Amino acid sequence: MQSDVRVLLPAILALHGRIRTAVVAACETAVPEEMAAILHEKEEDTIYAIDRVSEEMLLTFFAAEVAPLAPIVLIAEGLAGGQVTLPPGMPEAEAVWRIIVDPIDGTRGLMYQKRSAWVLTGVAPNKGPQTDLQDIVLAVQTEIPLVKQHLSDQLWAIRGQGVTAVRHNRLTRSDVPLTLHPSRARTIAHGFAMIARFFPGARDMLAAIDEEIVRGALGPVARGKAHCFEDQYICSAGQLYELMAGHDRFVADLRPLLEQVLAQQGLALGICCHPYDLCTELIARELGVIVTDAAGRPLAAPLGVSGDLSWVGYANEAIRQQIEPLLQAALHRRGLFAATG
Protein backbone atom coordinates (compact mmCIF):
# COMPACT_ATOMS: atom_id res chain seq x y z
CA MET A 1 0.00 0.00 0.00
CA GLN A 2 2.76 2.46 0.89
CA SER A 3 4.61 1.80 -2.37
CA ASP A 4 1.38 2.38 -4.31
CA VAL A 5 0.84 5.79 -2.76
CA ARG A 6 4.02 7.04 -4.41
CA VAL A 7 2.12 7.11 -7.68
CA LEU A 8 0.08 10.02 -6.34
CA LEU A 9 3.03 12.08 -5.13
CA PRO A 10 4.04 13.83 -8.39
CA ALA A 11 0.49 15.01 -9.03
CA ILE A 12 0.06 16.30 -5.47
CA LEU A 13 3.38 18.14 -5.63
CA ALA A 14 2.30 19.69 -8.93
CA LEU A 15 -1.00 20.84 -7.44
CA HIS A 16 0.77 22.42 -4.48
CA GLY A 17 3.09 24.25 -6.85
CA ARG A 18 0.18 25.60 -8.87
CA ILE A 19 -1.63 26.80 -5.76
CA ARG A 20 1.53 28.47 -4.45
CA THR A 21 2.05 30.30 -7.74
CA ALA A 22 -1.59 31.35 -8.14
CA VAL A 23 -1.98 32.64 -4.58
CA VAL A 24 1.26 34.62 -4.67
CA ALA A 25 0.23 36.12 -8.01
CA ALA A 26 -3.17 37.10 -6.60
CA CYS A 27 -1.54 38.73 -3.60
CA GLU A 28 0.84 40.66 -5.85
CA THR A 29 -2.02 42.31 -7.73
CA ALA A 30 -4.39 43.00 -4.83
CA VAL A 31 -4.34 45.10 -1.69
CA PRO A 32 -4.79 43.27 1.65
CA GLU A 33 -8.36 44.53 2.05
CA GLU A 34 -9.34 42.81 -1.21
CA MET A 35 -7.81 39.48 -0.16
CA ALA A 36 -9.41 39.82 3.28
CA ALA A 37 -12.92 40.43 1.96
CA ILE A 38 -15.40 37.98 3.48
CA LEU A 39 -17.12 35.90 0.80
CA HIS A 40 -19.37 34.02 3.19
CA GLU A 41 -19.54 32.60 6.69
CA LYS A 42 -19.59 28.85 7.23
CA GLU A 43 -20.27 27.01 10.47
CA GLU A 44 -16.67 25.83 10.79
CA ASP A 45 -14.85 28.90 9.49
CA THR A 46 -14.97 32.16 7.55
CA ILE A 47 -14.23 32.07 3.82
CA TYR A 48 -12.17 35.00 2.58
CA ALA A 49 -11.51 36.10 -0.99
CA ILE A 50 -7.99 34.70 -0.88
CA ASP A 51 -9.38 31.21 -0.14
CA ARG A 52 -11.23 31.10 -3.44
CA VAL A 53 -7.99 31.36 -5.43
CA SER A 54 -6.93 27.89 -4.29
CA GLU A 55 -10.31 26.23 -3.75
CA GLU A 56 -11.36 26.71 -7.37
CA MET A 57 -8.44 24.55 -8.55
CA LEU A 58 -9.11 21.52 -6.39
CA LEU A 59 -11.97 19.67 -8.02
CA THR A 60 -10.79 20.21 -11.59
CA PHE A 61 -7.22 19.17 -10.80
CA PHE A 62 -8.06 16.03 -8.82
CA ALA A 63 -10.60 14.93 -11.41
CA ALA A 64 -8.11 15.34 -14.27
CA GLU A 65 -4.78 14.42 -12.65
CA VAL A 66 -5.38 12.15 -9.65
CA ALA A 67 -8.61 10.21 -10.14
CA PRO A 68 -7.28 8.55 -13.34
CA LEU A 69 -4.49 7.05 -11.21
CA ALA A 70 -6.88 5.59 -8.61
CA PRO A 71 -10.47 6.29 -7.52
CA ILE A 72 -10.56 8.64 -4.51
CA VAL A 73 -12.70 10.38 -1.96
CA LEU A 74 -11.59 14.02 -1.93
CA ILE A 75 -12.21 15.87 1.35
CA ALA A 76 -11.93 19.66 1.56
CA GLU A 77 -13.83 22.51 3.15
CA GLY A 78 -14.76 24.19 -0.13
CA LEU A 79 -16.61 21.13 -1.50
CA ALA A 80 -20.37 20.72 -1.19
CA GLY A 81 -20.94 18.44 1.77
CA GLY A 82 -17.22 18.49 2.51
CA GLN A 83 -16.30 15.66 0.14
CA VAL A 84 -16.74 14.21 -3.33
CA THR A 85 -15.94 10.88 -4.94
CA LEU A 86 -13.86 10.85 -8.11
CA PRO A 87 -14.43 9.75 -10.82
CA PRO A 88 -17.93 11.22 -10.46
CA GLY A 89 -20.65 8.72 -9.66
CA MET A 90 -18.30 6.11 -8.23
CA PRO A 91 -19.54 4.51 -4.98
CA GLU A 92 -17.56 5.79 -2.00
CA ALA A 93 -16.76 2.25 -0.87
CA GLU A 94 -14.88 1.59 -4.12
CA ALA A 95 -12.39 4.41 -3.62
CA VAL A 96 -8.80 3.34 -3.01
CA TRP A 97 -7.73 6.51 -1.21
CA ARG A 98 -9.22 9.22 0.96
CA ILE A 99 -7.39 12.50 0.32
CA ILE A 100 -7.89 15.43 2.68
CA VAL A 101 -6.75 18.89 1.59
CA ASP A 102 -6.45 22.32 3.16
CA PRO A 103 -5.67 24.62 0.21
CA ILE A 104 -4.56 27.47 2.48
CA ASP A 105 -3.79 26.98 6.15
CA GLY A 106 -2.82 30.34 7.59
CA THR A 107 -5.18 32.49 5.52
CA ARG A 108 -5.32 35.36 8.01
CA GLY A 109 -1.58 35.94 8.19
CA LEU A 110 -1.13 35.61 4.44
CA MET A 111 -3.97 37.87 3.34
CA TYR A 112 -2.45 40.72 5.34
CA GLN A 113 1.06 39.75 4.16
CA LYS A 114 2.30 39.15 7.69
CA ARG A 115 3.26 35.47 7.57
CA SER A 116 3.52 32.53 5.17
CA ALA A 117 0.60 30.13 4.77
CA TRP A 118 0.70 26.43 3.77
CA VAL A 119 -0.96 24.04 1.33
CA LEU A 120 -1.70 20.72 3.06
CA THR A 121 -2.58 17.25 1.77
CA GLY A 122 -2.88 13.93 3.55
CA VAL A 123 -3.56 10.59 1.82
CA ALA A 124 -4.93 7.51 3.60
CA PRO A 125 -6.20 4.12 2.42
CA ASN A 126 -9.97 4.27 2.22
CA LYS A 127 -11.38 2.67 5.37
CA GLY A 128 -14.73 4.37 5.09
CA PRO A 129 -15.98 7.43 6.99
CA GLN A 130 -13.93 6.51 10.06
CA THR A 131 -10.62 6.73 8.20
CA ASP A 132 -8.41 8.53 10.70
CA LEU A 133 -5.47 10.93 10.85
CA GLN A 134 -3.43 7.96 12.06
CA ASP A 135 -4.24 6.14 8.79
CA ILE A 136 -2.49 8.77 6.65
CA VAL A 137 0.46 7.26 4.76
CA LEU A 138 1.46 10.23 2.60
CA ALA A 139 1.53 13.89 3.62
CA VAL A 140 2.66 16.96 1.66
CA GLN A 141 3.07 20.48 3.07
CA THR A 142 4.02 23.46 0.88
CA GLU A 143 4.74 26.99 2.00
CA ILE A 144 2.94 29.88 0.31
CA PRO A 145 5.40 32.75 0.74
CA LEU A 146 4.79 36.45 1.17
CA VAL A 147 5.06 38.58 -1.94
CA LYS A 148 8.37 40.02 -0.70
CA GLN A 149 9.76 36.51 -0.07
CA HIS A 150 11.36 34.55 -2.90
CA LEU A 151 12.13 31.32 -1.01
CA SER A 152 9.58 28.80 0.27
CA ASP A 153 9.81 25.30 1.68
CA GLN A 154 8.08 22.07 0.66
CA LEU A 155 8.06 18.89 2.74
CA TRP A 156 6.60 15.43 2.24
CA ALA A 157 6.70 12.09 3.98
CA ILE A 158 5.63 8.52 3.37
CA ARG A 159 4.94 6.69 6.60
CA GLY A 160 7.98 4.84 7.87
CA GLN A 161 10.24 6.26 5.15
CA GLY A 162 11.34 9.60 6.60
CA VAL A 163 10.96 13.11 5.24
CA THR A 164 12.02 14.81 2.03
CA ALA A 165 12.26 18.60 1.98
CA VAL A 166 13.25 21.17 -0.62
CA ARG A 167 13.58 24.94 -0.67
CA HIS A 168 11.97 26.50 -3.74
CA ASN A 169 13.24 29.70 -5.36
CA ARG A 170 10.28 31.27 -7.16
CA LEU A 171 12.53 33.64 -9.08
CA THR A 172 14.68 30.91 -10.63
CA ARG A 173 11.98 28.20 -10.34
CA SER A 174 14.57 25.87 -8.86
CA ASP A 175 14.59 23.59 -5.81
CA VAL A 176 17.48 22.70 -3.54
CA PRO A 177 17.52 19.95 -0.89
CA LEU A 178 16.67 21.09 2.63
CA THR A 179 17.49 19.37 5.91
CA LEU A 180 15.30 20.07 8.93
CA HIS A 181 16.06 19.12 12.54
CA PRO A 182 13.76 19.56 15.55
CA SER A 183 15.45 21.16 18.53
CA ARG A 184 17.63 18.86 20.60
CA ALA A 185 17.45 21.17 23.63
CA ARG A 186 16.41 19.45 26.84
CA THR A 187 14.52 22.44 28.25
CA ILE A 188 12.33 25.27 27.03
CA ALA A 189 14.70 27.76 28.70
CA HIS A 190 15.80 30.45 26.23
CA GLY A 191 13.66 28.87 23.53
CA PHE A 192 10.22 29.38 22.00
CA ALA A 193 7.36 27.61 23.78
CA MET A 194 3.71 28.60 23.68
CA ILE A 195 0.03 27.83 24.08
CA ALA A 196 -2.07 29.06 21.16
CA ARG A 197 -4.34 31.95 22.09
CA PHE A 198 -4.52 33.98 18.92
CA PHE A 199 -8.32 34.46 18.84
CA PRO A 200 -10.60 36.15 21.37
CA GLY A 201 -12.38 33.85 23.81
CA ALA A 202 -10.83 32.37 26.97
CA ARG A 203 -7.45 33.90 26.26
CA ASP A 204 -7.24 34.74 29.95
CA MET A 205 -7.46 31.07 30.95
CA LEU A 206 -5.07 29.95 28.21
CA ALA A 207 -2.57 32.56 29.33
CA ALA A 208 -2.93 31.44 32.95
CA ILE A 209 -2.20 27.83 31.93
CA ASP A 210 0.81 29.01 29.94
CA GLU A 211 2.16 31.01 32.89
CA GLU A 212 1.65 28.09 35.26
CA ILE A 213 3.54 25.69 33.01
CA VAL A 214 6.46 28.05 32.46
CA ARG A 215 6.79 28.82 36.17
CA GLY A 216 6.68 25.14 36.96
CA ALA A 217 9.37 24.37 34.39
CA LEU A 218 11.68 27.36 34.85
CA GLY A 219 10.76 29.07 38.10
CA PRO A 220 9.81 32.72 38.59
CA VAL A 221 10.94 35.36 36.13
CA ALA A 222 13.98 37.39 37.22
CA ARG A 223 13.91 41.15 36.86
CA GLY A 224 15.14 42.21 33.42
CA LYS A 225 15.20 38.65 32.08
CA ALA A 226 13.06 36.56 29.72
CA HIS A 227 13.78 32.90 30.21
CA CYS A 228 11.59 31.67 27.33
CA PHE A 229 9.61 33.24 24.47
CA GLU A 230 6.48 32.68 22.38
CA ASP A 231 5.37 33.12 18.77
CA GLN A 232 1.64 33.16 18.05
CA TYR A 233 1.72 31.81 14.49
CA ILE A 234 -1.95 31.67 13.40
CA CYS A 235 -1.52 28.47 11.40
CA SER A 236 -1.45 24.87 12.64
CA ALA A 237 0.81 23.71 9.82
CA GLY A 238 3.07 26.67 10.46
CA GLN A 239 3.28 25.70 14.12
CA LEU A 240 4.25 22.15 13.13
CA TYR A 241 6.84 23.53 10.74
CA GLU A 242 8.38 25.65 13.51
CA LEU A 243 8.75 22.49 15.60
CA MET A 244 10.23 20.58 12.65
CA ALA A 245 12.68 23.36 11.80
CA GLY A 246 14.03 23.59 15.35
CA HIS A 247 12.53 27.04 15.93
CA ASP A 248 9.97 26.04 18.59
CA ARG A 249 10.28 23.51 21.40
CA PHE A 250 6.71 23.22 22.68
CA VAL A 251 3.34 24.17 21.15
CA ALA A 252 -0.14 23.39 22.44
CA ASP A 253 -3.54 24.28 21.00
CA LEU A 254 -6.10 23.61 23.72
CA ARG A 255 -9.05 25.66 22.52
CA PRO A 256 -11.66 22.84 22.30
CA LEU A 257 -11.12 21.97 25.97
CA LEU A 258 -12.58 25.33 26.95
CA GLU A 259 -16.00 24.84 25.34
CA GLN A 260 -17.72 23.78 28.57
CA VAL A 261 -16.19 26.62 30.59
CA LEU A 262 -17.27 29.18 28.01
CA ALA A 263 -20.76 27.71 27.78
CA GLN A 264 -21.16 28.14 31.53
CA GLN A 265 -20.41 31.83 30.99
CA GLY A 266 -22.92 32.08 28.15
CA LEU A 267 -20.14 32.37 25.58
CA ALA A 268 -19.40 30.48 22.36
CA LEU A 269 -16.14 28.66 21.73
CA GLY A 270 -15.34 30.22 18.36
CA ILE A 271 -13.02 28.80 15.72
CA CYS A 272 -10.83 25.78 16.51
CA CYS A 273 -8.39 23.49 14.75
CA HIS A 274 -9.96 20.88 12.42
CA PRO A 275 -8.66 17.56 11.01
CA TYR A 276 -7.62 19.16 7.72
CA ASP A 277 -5.41 21.62 9.63
CA LEU A 278 -3.41 18.70 11.01
CA CYS A 279 -3.44 16.35 8.03
CA THR A 280 0.34 16.69 7.61
CA GLU A 281 1.34 15.91 11.21
CA LEU A 282 2.78 12.64 9.83
CA ILE A 283 5.70 14.72 8.50
CA ALA A 284 6.44 16.07 11.96
CA ARG A 285 6.30 12.58 13.48
CA GLU A 286 8.61 11.21 10.80
CA LEU A 287 11.12 13.93 11.77
CA GLY A 288 10.92 12.96 15.43
CA VAL A 289 8.54 15.64 16.70
CA ILE A 290 6.15 14.20 19.29
CA VAL A 291 2.53 15.09 18.48
CA THR A 292 -0.29 14.10 20.85
CA ASP A 293 -3.79 15.08 21.81
CA ALA A 294 -4.35 17.05 25.00
CA ALA A 295 -4.36 13.85 27.06
CA GLY A 296 -1.00 12.69 25.71
CA ARG A 297 -2.42 10.07 23.34
CA PRO A 298 -1.70 9.75 19.60
CA LEU A 299 -3.60 12.41 17.70
CA ALA A 300 -6.74 10.85 16.22
CA ALA A 301 -9.80 12.13 14.36
CA PRO A 302 -11.83 10.98 11.32
CA LEU A 303 -10.82 12.72 8.11
CA GLY A 304 -13.42 15.41 7.59
CA VAL A 305 -14.12 19.14 7.53
CA SER A 306 -15.74 19.27 10.96
CA GLY A 307 -14.71 18.33 14.46
CA ASP A 308 -12.60 20.41 16.84
CA LEU A 309 -9.12 19.15 17.78
CA SER A 310 -6.74 19.93 20.60
CA TRP A 311 -3.13 19.00 20.03
CA VAL A 312 0.30 19.27 21.63
CA GLY A 313 3.72 19.19 19.99
CA TYR A 314 7.07 18.59 21.69
CA ALA A 315 10.39 18.95 19.89
CA ASN A 316 11.79 15.85 21.61
CA GLU A 317 11.24 13.46 24.49
CA ALA A 318 13.21 15.55 26.98
CA ILE A 319 10.95 18.54 26.36
CA ARG A 320 7.92 16.29 26.71
CA GLN A 321 9.17 15.00 30.06
CA GLN A 322 9.71 18.56 31.25
CA ILE A 323 6.37 19.98 30.10
CA GLU A 324 3.72 17.26 29.85
CA PRO A 325 3.30 16.62 33.61
CA LEU A 326 2.90 20.35 34.19
CA LEU A 327 0.41 20.65 31.32
CA GLN A 328 -1.65 17.69 32.54
CA ALA A 329 -1.69 19.05 36.09
CA ALA A 330 -2.81 22.49 34.90
CA LEU A 331 -5.65 20.99 32.85
CA HIS A 332 -6.86 18.63 35.56
CA ARG A 333 -6.73 21.39 38.18
CA ARG A 334 -9.21 23.34 36.05
CA GLY A 335 -11.41 20.32 35.28
CA LEU A 336 -10.90 20.80 31.56
CA PHE A 337 -10.83 17.13 30.62
CA ALA A 338 -14.53 16.98 31.42
CA ALA A 339 -14.98 18.83 28.12
CA THR A 340 -13.29 16.08 26.09
CA GLY A 341 -15.74 13.31 26.98
Protein Blocks (a to p, Z undefined) as FASTA:
>chain_A
ZZmmmmmmmmmmmmmmmmmmmmmmmmmmpcfklmmpcfbdcfkbccdfklmmmmmmmmmm
mmmmmmmmoccddddfkbghhiacddehiafklpmbdcdddfbghklmmmnopaccdddd
dddddebjklcfklpcbdcddddddfklcbdcdddddehiapadddddfklopacddddd
ddfbfbfghiacddddfbgehklmmmmmmmmmmmmmnopadehiafbdcddddbfklmmm
mmmnomambdcdfklmmmmmmmmnopaebjcddfklmmmmmmmmmnopacddfkopacdd
dddfedcddddddfblklmmmmmmmmmmmmmmnommmmnZZ
